[in-house]
Amino acid sequence: MLVLFAAACASILVEAAVPRDWRYRVQVPLTLVSLLVAGVFLVKLATKYADDSTGVISQGTLTAGKAVAIDGPALFLQGALVVLGIIAVLLISERRLEAGGAFVAQAAVTAGSQADRRQAKAGGATEVYAMVLFALAGMMLFCAANDLLTMFVALEVFSLPLYLLCALARRRRLLSQEASLKYFLLGAFASAFFLYGVAMIYGYAGRVDFASIHQAVATSDRSRTLLLIGIAMLAIGLLFKIAAVPFHVWTPDVYQGAPTPVTAFMAACTKVAAFGGLIRVLYVAFERSSWDFRPVLGVIAALTMVIGAVLAVTQTDIKRLLAYSSIANAGYLLTGALAMNADGLRYTMFYLVAYGFTVLAAFGIITLVRDADGEATHLSRWAGLGRRSPLVAAVFTFLMLAFAGIPLTSGFTAKFGVFAAAVGGNMTWLVLVGVVSSMIIAFPYLRVVVLMWLSEAGEDTPTVSIPGMFTSIAVAFGVILTLVLGIVPQAALQLAINAGTFLR
């Protein structure tokens, strides 16, 4: 985390000291190298705390005044953020598809003005790299926070850069700015609920660290009303970040309006961070209150799976379709988390990694399908794409099948794992809802496949651009990992198993 925070500060200094024409060439290596160095330190920490004979991380430590927990799940999720972050940065750094990249050169220029048209050919803003580094560092802290105040600070550290990144699209700038404003306003409300929840929990437990809260749930003689209100308010803040119903309304607009590389970054990395924080709160602080929150969160998970699947069927824009897909997947992940057992923790973490690789590759493909106005995201424009670009259509077909949970893809392995864990946690009714939801949401995925291969191409069918090196690496990596985690998932599952349990 310190490496990424330092690199983010260095990135800001680059913006101040390096000439504009050289910033891109400095920022990209700085960002990628800092992520690689952070990954090296994570491997060293995991080796330090792992058992020599079994490889299981059964120990850990509390640091920074016991505000941060370095344990198996934290290291696993932080490692996932590093790898997914590198792929997302590659998509963000692509400049071959469009002159100057996907980002506007100067965000303060009024959209549609003459100055805006002049800057359309200028190089994109390189401030995005500092914001991405701050966001990733905040996500890492969010996964490892050991008290509610540290978690709130981390929440703001990674949320504020995302609000800004959503507004920096080079094309369709008004749509991008609208998405950013919606995300910011709703995110501010969610953060306020989270902070009020922290106050309620402090009133109940007298402390905000997870160990004290865990102890207070068993021994405190204070009114449980404060506890229940606090859990409910904390849940609102966390469920907003994972895009669970009914706190999902921002997701389709933000996914559609944000620059596509930022959408990919949010879909993969924010999901890992949000669920990392959620399962830490549930498993470490409120484990003894599981009989209080499991029925309510179970209903929310069921609604999330069903509503996400049903509304995905009605979408005509590929980015909005993947937004509702993300909502449905949040329900599947919540199903695994509510198992409240070791398998639920392991398969939820595995699901986060598997989904992250698939969704990054999918958005990478979306950036390639373009016309004169930029990316062509309306589904009708994808008709007959398989005849014009069979390779791209075949790759996207494979990714759609992975989202649908077809065997031999990571989607099947991950979904089967969380459902099996939920059955073991006596949440069979929720698994049945999940199976029905999976059957419903398979329809929009297969509809895209049919459009690409069996529909006639129209005169306005967009072209498929030749990807640059960065996009090619990102898509190839995502597709290969989606296939590998579906055929031979043992290595990744073993890493999740070796992550052990949370340190309280």
N, C-alpha and C positions, 0 to 999 in steps of 0.2 A: 504493500500500500504506500509506503514511504517513497519507493522508487517512482510510482505513478504520480503521486502528488508533486514530487520534485520535478519530474518531467513536464507536468502541466504548468508549473511556474516557469520553467525554462522556455516552454513553448510561448508563453506570454511575452517573455523577454525577446524572443526571436521576432515576434510581431512588432516590437518597438524598435529593435536595433538593426534588423536585416532589411535590405532593400526589397520592395514588393516583388520584383521579378525573380528573386532568389528564395523567397519564403517557402514556396511549395517544395523545392528541392531540399530544403533543410527540415521542414516539418514532417514530411513522410518518413525519412529514415529515423528521425528523433522519436516519433511515435512508435514505430515498429520495433526499434531497438529497445526502448524502455519496456515495452510489453514482453519482449523476449527475456530481458534481464529480470523482470518481475517473475516470469515463469521459472527461471533458474533458481531464484530464491525460494519459490514455493516448493520446488522439488527437493531442495536442501532441507527445508523445514519438515516436509513429509517424511524424508529419510531419517531425520533426527528423532521424530516421535514415533516412528513405526517399529513394531516388534521385529527383531532380526530374523526370527524363524517363520513367523506367519505373515508378516507384512501388514498386519492390522494396526491402525493408529489407535491404540487404547489409552494413550496418555495425551497430554496437551498442557497448555499453560494459559493463565490469565495475565494480560499485560496492560500497559497504559492505565495504571491505577485500577485494575480489574474491570476496565470498561470494554476491553476487547478479548474475545476468546479465540485462541488458536487451537482448534481441534480438528478431527477428521472431516466432518461435514463442511467446516469453513474452508479448509484447504482444498477439498474436492470442488466446491462451488467456485472458489477463487480461481482455481486452475481452469475450470470451464469458462469463466469470464475472460481469462487471458487468451485462450485459444479462439473462442468465438469473437472476442474483440479484435484479434489480428485479422480474421477473415472480414469482419465488418469494416475495418480500416482500409483493407484492400479495395472494397467496393466504394468507399468514400473517396479514395484517392484516384479512381479511374477518370482519365481526362481524354481518352481517345474517342469515346462515344459522342462526346459533345465538347465543343471548344470551351475551355475554361472549367469543365466539370459540371456537376449537378447543382452547384451552389452559386448564388448571386454574388457579384463582386462587392457590392456595397449595399448592405441591408437597409440603410436609412433613406435611400432614394425612393421617392413615391412611385408605386407600381403604376405602369402604363404611361408614365411621363416621358418626355423626350430624353431626359438624362437616363432613365431606365432603359430605353431602347439603345442608347449609345453604349451602355455598359454590358449589353447582352453578349458582346464578343470579348469582353475582358476576362482575365483569369478569375476563377472563383475565390471566395473568401477562404483564407487559410486559418482564420481564427477557429474554424471548426475542429482542428486537431487539439487545441488546448481544451475546448469544451468536451470533446470525446474522452480525453485523458482524465479530466476532473470527474466526468460521469462514471467512468470505469472504476476510478479510485473510490468514489462514493458507494458504488455498488459492492465493491469488495468489503468496505467497512460495514455496510448494511448487513451482509451475510455473517459477519463475525461479531457484531455488536453484542455486548453482554449486559446492557441495561437500556432502558427505554429512551433516555435522553440522548445517548450516543446514537441509537437507532434513528431518532428524529433528525439529528444533525446530518447523519449519512443520507437520510431520505431527501433532505433539501439539497445536499451537495450533488446528488446525481439527478435530481428532478429539474433544477433550474437550468442546467445546460441543455437538457432535452427540450424544454419549452422554447429556448432560443433556436436550437437546431431545426425545429419543425418549421420555423418561419423563413428559412434561408433558401428555399427552392428557386432555381433560376427561372423556370417557366411556371405558369399558372400561379403567379406570386400572390394574388389576392386569396386564392384558395389555400395557399400555404400559410399566409398570415392569419386567416380565419381559423385554421386548424390549430395554430400555435396559441391564439387567444383562448379558444375553447379549452384546450389542454391546460393552459395556465390557470384559468379561473376555476375550473373544476378541481384541478390539482391543489389549488390553494384551499378550497373548502375541505378536501380530503385531509390535507395536512393539519388544518384546524381541528377536525374531528380527532385525528391521531393525538394531537397535543392535549386536547381536553381529556382523552382517554388516559393519557399519562398522568394527568392531575387526579383523576378518579382513582387510579390504581395506587398512586402515592398516598391518597387519603385512606385507602384500605390497608396497605401493607406498611406504610411509613418509610418505604425505600422504593427505588426504581430498578435495582439490579435484579436479575432473574432469580438468583438463588434465594434472596429474601422474599420475593413474591411467591416462589414455590413453597417456602416454609410458612408464609402467612396464610396461604390457602388452607393449610392443614391445622394451624394453631390459632389463628387470629379470632378474637371474639367480637370484632367489629361487624357492622351490618354488611351482609353479603350484597346488598343493593349496590354499594359503591363498586364492588368487584364486578358484578354483572354489567353495570353501566360502562365501566372501564373497558371490559372485554369487548362490548358491543362497539364502542367508539374506536378502539384500536382496530377492530376488524374492518370498520368502514374505510379507514385509511389504507389498510393493507389490501383489502379486496378491490379498491379502486386501482391500485397499481397492477394487480394481476388481471384486471378487466373482467371481474366476475359480475354477473347480474345481481342487483339492478344498477351497479356502478360501472356499467360497460359503455354508456352512451357516447363517450368521447372517442372510443376506439376506431370505428369506421371512418369518421371524419378526419381524425389525425393520421391514420394510416394512408388515406387517400391524398391528403393535402401535403404531407411532409415530403421532402426529397426522398426518393425511393431507397437510397443507401441508408438514410436515417431511419426510415421505416424498418428496414432489415435489422439495423442495430437495435432498435427498440424491441422488435418482435423476439429477438434471440436473447440479448443480454439483460434487458429490463425484466423479462420473464424469469430468468435465473435469479436475479437479485431479489425480486419481489417474493418469489416462493422461498428463497433461502431465508429471508427475514421472517416470513410467515411461519414456516415450519419450526424455526428456532423459538419463536414466541410460544407456539402451541406446545412443542415438545419439552421445552426447558422451563418456561415460566408457569404455564397453566395446565400442565399435564394432569394435575389432580382435580382440575375442573372440567375434564373432558366430557363428563356426563352432562355438563351445562351447555357447552358450545357445540358438541358433535351433532345433535339433532338439527339445530338451526343452520349450521354451516352445511350439513348434509342436504337440506332443502335448497340452500343457495347453490350448491354444486349441481343438484339435479336441474334447477332452473337454468343455470349457466349452460349446461350441456344441451338441453332441449332448445332453448331460445337461440343459442348460437347456431345450432344445426338448422333449425327451421328458417331463420332469417338469412342464412347463407344461401339457401335455395333460391331466394328471391333476388339475389344480387346480379347486376349487369356489368359491374366493374371488377376487374380481377383483383385490385388492391383491396377493395371493400369485401370481396369474397374471402380473401385471406385474413382480413380483420375479424370477420365473424368466425372463421376457422380458428383464429387465435383465442377467441372467447370460448368456443367449445372445448378447445384443448386445455384452457384454464380449468374448466369443469372436470376434465379427466384427471388433471394433476391434483386438483383438490380432493378428488375421490381417493387417490393414493395417499395423500397427506393425512386424511381423516381416518385412515386405518389405525393410526397411533400405535404402530408396532415397528420392529426393525425392518421388515420387508417393505412397509409403506415408505419409510425414509429412503431406503436404498433405491427402490424403483422410481420414486418421485425424482430423485437426483439423476438417475439414468434417463428418465423421460425428458428432463430439462435439456440434457446434452443432446440427445437424439433429435428432439424437435428443433433445437437451435441450429444444427447443421443443415437440416432439411429446409427450414424457412429462409436461411441466408442464401442457399443455392436458388430457391424459388424466386426471391426478389432479384437476385443477380440475373436470372433469365429475363425477368420483366423489364429490366433496364435495356435489354437488347432489342426488343420489339418496338420499333420507332417509326414515326412519320415526320412530316415537315414541322409539326407542332411539338415534337418531343416523343415521349413514351405514349404508345397507343394502348391504353388499359381497358377500354370498353370491350366486353367479350365478343361483340359482333365483329370487331376488327381482327380477332384471332381465327376466324373461320378460314379453313383451308391452309392454315399455316404449315401443316405437316407436308404439304406438297411443295411449298416454297423453300422450306428449311427443315428437312427431315431430322437432322441431328438435334437441333434445338427443340423441336417438337417431341422427339423421343425422350430427351432428358427431362423436359417438363412433364411429360406423361408419367415417367418413373416417379417424379417428385409428388405428383398428384396421387398416385397409388400409395406412396408412403404416407401421405396425409390421411388417406382413407383407411390405413391400417391393413393393407394387403400383406400376406405372408412373404417372407424373404426381404422385407424392408424393416428399417428401424422402427417405423411407426407401429407395426404389428407387435414387435418384441416389447416395446415400451408400454403399449396399451394393455397387452396381456399381463405384464408384470404388475401394473398398478391395480388392475381389476382383481388379480389373484390376491394381492395384498389386502385389498378392501374386503374380499370374502373372508380372509383369515381374521380380519378385524371386526367381523359381524356387521358389515355394511352391505350385505348381499342385495338389498333392495336398491341401493344406489348403483350397484354394478348393472342391474337389470335396466335401469334408466340409461346408463352409459351405453349399453349394447344397442338399445333402440336409437339413441342419439347417433351412434356410429353408423347405423344403417341409413338414417336420414341424410347425414352430411356426406355420405358417399355419393349421393346424386349430383350435387354441384361439381364435385371433383370430376366425376365421369362425364358430366356435360361438357366440361372444358376439353376433355380428351376427344369426345365425339366431334366437337366443333373443329378441332385442329385437323382431325384425320378424315372425317366423313362428310364434312360440309364443303360446298363449292366456294372457292376463293372469289371474293368480289374485286371490282376494279380498284377499290381503295384499300385493299389489304396491305398493311404496312410491311416494310422490309425488315429483315433481321440483320442488325449491324454486326460486323465482325468484332468480337470482343477484344479489348486490350489485354495486356499481360495480367494486370491486377484482377480484372473480372474473370478471366480464364482460370487463374489459380483458385480464386474464391469458389467459383461454381464447381470446378473439378474436385476440390477438397470436400465440399459439401455433399456432392453426389457420391463420391467414393465412400465417405463415412456413413452415409445413409444406407448404402449397400452392405458395407462391412458390419455395421451394427445390427443389421437384419439377419445376416447369414452366420456370422461368428461373433456374437455379442459378449462372449465369456470374458474377454480382457477388460472391457469397460465395466461390465457387471462386477468383476472382481475388484476393480478400483473402488466402486461404490460400496461394496461389502467391506473392503479394507478401511474405508473411511470411518468405520466404527460408529460410535455414538457421540452425542453432544456432551460437552464438558459443562457442568453446572457450577 
